[in-house]
Each structure stands twice: as C-alpha cells, then as structure tokens.
C-alpha cells in the first residue's frame, strides 16, 4: 500500500503488516480508507482512529486534556483499554462508538467482494455419510464468509448482492453461506474467475473448482472420483499447511 508499513512474522501461521509511521498514516492510510471505506462495523473503529490522528496532528496529545481524550477514544476501539490503562486512568470513560450509516453497505461492488472473500471467505468441501447414496457418502461444496455477529446486516447485504445464499448465526459469529451447486457452478465460480481471489486462498479456490468439475461430470458418484475428491480436500485450507 504505497510502500508503507513492515511485515512481521508472528509465529505459527500468522503474519501482519504494520504501519507505525505517522507520516504514512496521514499521507497513505487515511486517504486510502477515505476513498475506499470499510464496510463492516470496523468502520466505527476507523472513525475513532481518525479522531486520534486529528488530535495528534493538532499536537493535542502533548496536553493532559488531549492525552486523556485519546485514552477515552481508545477505550472504544477494538477490545478497549488494557487493564494497566484502566488502572492508570480510572476516571476516563470510553467515548460512545459512532453509528455506522447502513447506507455505506450500498458501496459493495465486485472488487470489494473479491477482496473481502480473499480475507474472510472460505471454500469448503464437505463429505458426509449418506445412506441414500450408493457409496454411503455425499459431497457438498460450501462457500462461506464469516464475521462477528454485529455485522449481520453486511451478511444480509451480500445475500441481496448475489441474489442467493443465506445468513447463518453461530453464537458471536454470522456467516454468509452458499451450498446450492447450481449457484456455485453458475455464479460463484465464474465470479471469482473474473475477480480472482488473492493470496494462498486462491489455491483453495482452484482445488474447490476441481471438485466442482468432478461433481459436474458425476464423478463424485464413483468410488474413484470420491477418493480423488478426498485427496483434494485433504490438501485444502488448514490441510495445505501440512503438505
């Protein structure tokens, strides 16, 4: 993103990009998200973050009043204040989180869906027992996007955007989920061929598409085809890390 930030390996399977330069934040990060707004509830975190940037630009952080204002804003961002900050600033209360105008969801477009799916989407192959099938197993493709339950309106908007799929709530999580094979073969796969998935998840999509092709030719109804699908599935998602 404009040459800003550094990449840090956090161990395990996690890497992050971190931008700490205030110049890069004001000249690159803020303008980027002003032009391409966040569409999840994280947009509220961005608005609060921007308030802090404005205070720092005005040198307000160098005053006691300004510093405490920053602490109160931080108290409403992401997970809020750490225990140590709560002890250090017992009289500072978190500000009220700003409401995110639901009209911002109208900004969803094909490129946004592709980028969001690259980060939050999942291409799954489900193989389950099925007495009604000759081989005793059934195969189902699943396309899923998961967010915190507070973003249920976003998931509903994605259903509206595609014109199919459904919303599923799981505790603190909400999913957009599509399992109908015709929707996957006729719409989801062509969509991501035109607006490709980025990163390692693109390999999962390609494997997922291989399974779709096998299912389209009814190969999943044969022992050989089912075994081929099992092999593909074993190397996808978390299985890919061990291959």
C-alpha positions as CSV (number, residue, x, y, z in Angstrom):
1,X,0.0,0.0,0.0
2,X,2.1,2.8,-1.3
3,X,5.3,1.3,0.2
4,X,4.0,1.9,3.7
5,X,4.5,-0.5,6.7
6,X,6.5,-3.5,7.6
7,X,5.6,-7.2,7.6
8,X,6.1,-9.1,10.8
9,X,6.1,-12.8,11.3
10,X,4.0,-13.5,14.5
11,X,4.8,-17.2,14.5
12,X,2.6,-20.1,13.7
13,X,0.6,-19.3,10.6
14,X,0.2,-15.6,11.3
15,X,1.9,-12.6,9.6
16,X,0.8,-9.0,9.9
17,X,1.5,-5.7,8.1
18,X,2.0,-2.9,10.5
19,X,2.1,0.9,9.7
20,X,3.6,3.0,12.6
21,X,4.9,6.0,10.7
22,X,2.6,8.9,11.5
23,X,3.5,10.4,8.1
24,X,2.5,7.2,6.3
25,X,-0.7,7.0,8.3
26,X,-1.7,10.6,7.4
27,X,-0.5,10.6,3.8
28,X,-1.4,7.0,2.8
29,X,-3.6,5.1,5.2
30,X,-6.2,7.7,5.9
31,X,-6.6,8.8,2.3
32,X,-6.9,5.2,1.2
33,X,-9.8,4.5,3.6
34,X,-11.4,7.8,2.8
35,X,-11.5,6.7,-0.8
36,X,-12.3,3.1,-0.1
37,X,-14.3,2.9,3.1
38,X,-14.5,-0.1,5.4
39,X,-18.0,-1.6,5.1
40,X,-18.0,-3.7,8.2
41,X,-18.7,-2.4,11.7
42,X,-14.9,-1.9,11.8
43,X,-15.7,1.4,10.1
44,X,-16.6,2.7,13.5
45,X,-13.0,1.8,14.7
46,X,-11.6,3.6,11.7
47,X,-13.6,6.8,12.5
48,X,-12.4,6.7,16.1
49,X,-8.8,6.1,14.9
50,X,-9.1,9.1,12.6
51,X,-10.2,11.3,15.6
52,X,-7.0,10.3,17.4
53,X,-5.0,11.1,14.2
54,X,-6.6,14.6,14.1
55,X,-5.7,15.2,17.8
56,X,-2.1,14.3,17.2
57,X,-1.9,16.4,14.1
58,X,-3.0,19.4,16.2
59,X,-0.4,18.5,18.9
60,X,-3.3,17.9,21.3
61,X,-1.6,14.7,22.5
62,X,1.1,16.9,24.2
63,X,-1.5,18.3,26.7
64,X,-3.1,16.4,29.6
65,X,-6.6,17.1,28.3
66,X,-5.7,15.9,24.8
67,X,-3.9,12.8,26.0
68,X,-6.9,11.8,28.2
69,X,-9.2,12.4,25.2
70,X,-7.1,9.9,23.2
71,X,-7.3,7.4,26.1
72,X,-11.1,7.8,26.1
73,X,-11.3,7.2,22.4
74,X,-9.0,4.2,22.6
75,X,-11.4,2.8,25.2
76,X,-14.0,2.3,22.4
77,X,-11.7,1.0,19.7
78,X,-11.5,-2.8,19.1
79,X,-11.1,-4.5,22.6
80,X,-10.9,-1.2,24.5
81,X,-8.3,-0.3,27.2
82,X,-5.9,-2.8,28.7
83,X,-6.1,-3.5,32.4
84,X,-3.0,-1.4,33.0
85,X,-4.5,1.7,31.2
86,X,-7.7,1.3,33.2
87,X,-5.7,1.4,36.4
88,X,-3.7,4.4,35.2
89,X,-6.8,6.4,34.0
90,X,-9.6,5.3,36.4
91,X,-11.6,8.5,35.8
92,X,-11.5,8.4,32.0
93,X,-14.6,6.8,30.4
94,X,-14.7,5.4,26.8
95,X,-16.5,7.6,24.3
96,X,-19.6,6.4,22.6
97,X,-18.9,4.4,19.5
98,X,-20.2,6.2,16.4
99,X,-23.1,4.7,14.5
100,X,-22.1,3.4,11.0
101,X,-24.6,4.6,8.4
102,X,-26.1,1.4,6.9
103,X,-26.2,3.2,3.6
104,X,-22.5,2.6,3.4
105,X,-23.3,-1.0,2.5
106,X,-24.5,0.2,-0.8
107,X,-20.9,0.7,-1.8
108,X,-20.4,-3.1,-2.1
109,X,-19.1,-4.0,-5.5
110,X,-17.5,-6.9,-7.3
111,X,-13.9,-5.9,-6.4
112,X,-14.8,-5.4,-2.8
113,X,-16.5,-8.9,-2.6
114,X,-13.3,-10.4,-4.1
115,X,-11.0,-8.6,-1.7
116,X,-13.2,-9.3,1.3
117,X,-13.5,-13.0,0.4
118,X,-9.8,-13.2,0.0
119,X,-9.5,-12.3,3.7
120,X,-12.7,-13.6,5.3
121,X,-14.1,-16.2,2.8
122,X,-13.7,-19.9,2.9
123,X,-14.0,-22.6,0.1
124,X,-15.1,-25.8,1.7
125,X,-15.7,-29.4,0.6
126,X,-18.0,-31.4,2.9
127,X,-18.0,-35.2,2.7
128,X,-20.6,-36.8,4.9
129,X,-22.3,-40.1,5.5
130,X,-25.4,-40.6,3.4
131,X,-27.3,-43.9,3.4
132,X,-29.3,-42.7,0.4
133,X,-26.2,-42.6,-1.8
134,X,-24.8,-45.8,-3.3
135,X,-21.3,-45.2,-1.9
136,X,-22.6,-44.2,1.5
137,X,-21.1,-40.7,1.2
138,X,-22.3,-37.4,-0.2
139,X,-20.3,-34.4,-1.3
140,X,-21.2,-30.8,-0.9
141,X,-19.4,-27.6,-1.8
142,X,-19.7,-24.7,0.6
143,X,-18.8,-21.0,0.0
144,X,-18.8,-19.2,3.3
145,X,-17.9,-15.7,4.6
146,X,-17.7,-15.2,8.4
147,X,-17.8,-12.1,10.5
148,X,-18.7,-11.1,14.1
149,X,-22.5,-11.2,14.6
150,X,-22.6,-7.4,14.8
151,X,-22.2,-7.4,11.0
152,X,-25.4,-9.3,10.3
153,X,-26.6,-6.5,8.1
154,X,-23.5,-6.9,5.9
155,X,-24.1,-10.6,5.5
156,X,-27.8,-9.9,4.6
157,X,-26.5,-7.3,2.0
158,X,-24.2,-10.0,0.5
159,X,-27.2,-12.3,0.1
160,X,-29.0,-9.5,-1.6
161,X,-26.0,-8.7,-3.8
162,X,-25.5,-12.3,-5.1
163,X,-29.3,-13.0,-5.1
164,X,-28.9,-16.3,-3.4
165,X,-27.4,-17.9,-0.3
166,X,-28.4,-17.4,3.3
167,X,-27.3,-16.0,6.6
168,X,-26.4,-18.3,9.5
169,X,-25.8,-17.2,13.1
170,X,-23.4,-19.2,15.3
171,X,-23.1,-17.6,18.7
172,X,-21.0,-14.5,18.2
173,X,-20.4,-15.2,14.6
174,X,-22.5,-14.7,11.5
175,X,-22.0,-16.4,8.1
176,X,-23.0,-15.8,4.5
177,X,-23.3,-19.3,3.2
178,X,-24.0,-20.8,-0.2
179,X,-24.3,-24.6,-0.7
180,X,-26.6,-24.9,-3.8
181,X,-24.5,-26.5,-6.5
182,X,-26.1,-24.6,-9.4
183,X,-25.4,-21.3,-7.7
184,X,-21.8,-22.3,-7.1
185,X,-21.2,-23.6,-10.6
186,X,-23.2,-20.9,-12.5
187,X,-22.4,-17.8,-10.4
188,X,-19.8,-18.2,-7.6
189,X,-17.1,-19.9,-9.7
190,X,-17.4,-17.6,-12.7
191,X,-17.4,-14.6,-10.4
192,X,-14.1,-15.5,-8.8
193,X,-12.6,-16.3,-12.2
194,X,-13.4,-12.8,-13.3
195,X,-12.5,-11.2,-9.9
196,X,-9.7,-13.5,-8.6
197,X,-9.0,-14.4,-5.1
198,X,-5.6,-13.1,-3.9
199,X,-3.1,-14.9,-1.7
200,X,-2.8,-18.5,-0.8
201,X,-6.6,-18.8,-0.6
202,X,-6.5,-18.7,-4.4
203,X,-5.1,-22.3,-4.3
204,X,-8.0,-23.4,-2.2
205,X,-10.4,-21.9,-4.7
206,X,-8.6,-23.7,-7.6
207,X,-8.9,-27.0,-5.7
208,X,-12.5,-26.3,-4.9
209,X,-13.1,-25.7,-8.6
210,X,-11.6,-29.0,-9.4
211,X,-14.1,-30.7,-7.1
212,X,-16.9,-28.7,-8.7
213,X,-15.8,-30.0,-12.1
214,X,-15.7,-33.6,-10.8
215,X,-19.2,-33.1,-9.4
216,X,-20.4,-31.6,-12.7
217,X,-19.5,-34.9,-14.5
218,X,-21.0,-37.0,-11.7
219,X,-17.6,-38.4,-10.9
220,X,-18.3,-37.9,-7.2
221,X,-20.8,-40.8,-7.5
222,X,-18.0,-43.2,-8.4
223,X,-15.5,-44.7,-5.9
224,X,-12.6,-43.5,-7.9
225,X,-14.0,-39.9,-8.1
226,X,-14.9,-39.8,-4.4
227,X,-11.4,-40.9,-3.5
228,X,-10.0,-38.2,-5.8
229,X,-12.2,-35.6,-4.0
230,X,-11.0,-36.8,-0.6
231,X,-7.4,-36.3,-1.7
232,X,-8.1,-32.8,-2.9
233,X,-10.0,-31.9,0.2
234,X,-7.1,-33.2,2.4
235,X,-4.8,-30.6,0.9
236,X,-7.1,-27.6,1.2
237,X,-7.3,-24.9,3.8
238,X,-5.6,-26.0,7.0
239,X,-4.5,-29.2,5.3
240,X,-2.5,-27.2,2.8
241,X,-0.2,-26.1,5.7
242,X,1.0,-29.6,6.3
243,X,1.6,-30.6,2.7
